[in-house]
Amino acid sequence: MMPAETITFAMVVGEMSGDILGAELIKALRHYYPDAGFTGIGGPHMIAEGFKTLYPMERLSVMGIFEVFGRISELIKIRRSLYKKFSTEKPVAFIGIDAPDFNLGLEAKLKKAAVTTFHYVSPSVWAWREKRIFKIRDAVNHMLLILPFEQAIYKKHNIASTFTGHPLADKIPLKPNVTAAKCALGYAPDDIVVALLPGSREQEINRLAPLFLEAAKKMSLKKPGLHFIVPAANQHRYQQLQKVLVDFSDLRVKLTQGNSYEVMEAADVLLLASGTVALEGMLYKKPMVVSYKLPWITWKIANYLVKTPWCSLPNILAQKTIIPEILQDEATPQRLADETLKQLEHLTEETKKIFYQLHLCLKKNAGLCAAEAIYNVIRQQNGQTE
């Protein structure tokens, strides 16, 4: 095996949830490779762990079929540049974290160039575009899975994989301290706090923030005294949300930055965009309403392709509807307001029990599980045994 000081891991993430996974993985990999370097594309959490990012992570943060078209030339240029660099410098491994449309193509080329490739977080082949499994088989040496039911799919197609659990399940306490979180945010223990989480991407906030704030106005009329809070993912989103809030000066709402976990822990109910944040809300055992809107044509295409009846991870993991999903044309301010107030008062003990059981299922010390799998594969690639 090469000397530790020459080891470099290449990693690419495309959004904040992947950045969190990447940061935890870097910390865990240092147990095996204390002097390793890490480079590629990452965000603030990874950079804080010593990661060297070659491009801003936000350049990959694009959603929607037609939204991607406007950035396709830039994305191709970035991917070609990364391929040239990593195929020449030969990192000990390339680890693509989520962002499958960008990473899988890069992984396939790097694998052909004799770079060991991993992909962390499976694309939703169980929900749509199931034939991607064949592209995955060609692209990766090993898959790192964060959802337990995915193992059977990869075993069926003879793709080496490891179920790691989810780092968020390790990080978020099994029993949240709501009172302490409220006090940290300046609320009294008996204040009723409604968290609005319209997403971390520019396009999401453009579509969802005004909708959620209109819903908040209707909630405040029906139930005066509510406290609304909106956490921004970063400085760019904070400035964007400030502009949106100009039209809601009559609403009692607090805008914060970089503390979404604290906000969710303090909240009594969540109104949130579909995505990883719904899993986070589940881990905090919160009543919630999931909502989302896409451009009309993107929605029509996605609705045709998607094979699962749910879009949010809590429902997918439970394999039944335990939280309401209000999507597209159904997502009106009045409907969101009514459902959020209903959830505020009707989180059942059965749902809390399901949240707790799912939390335990995902709590496996994911970073170390993933790092151990990577370490073992690299040893095998180098012809080493225990």
Summary of the structure (lengths in Angstrom):
residues: 386
radius of gyration: 21.2
end to end distance: 13.2
largest distance: 67.7
contacts: 1309
relative contact order: 0.12
helix: 52%
strand: 15%
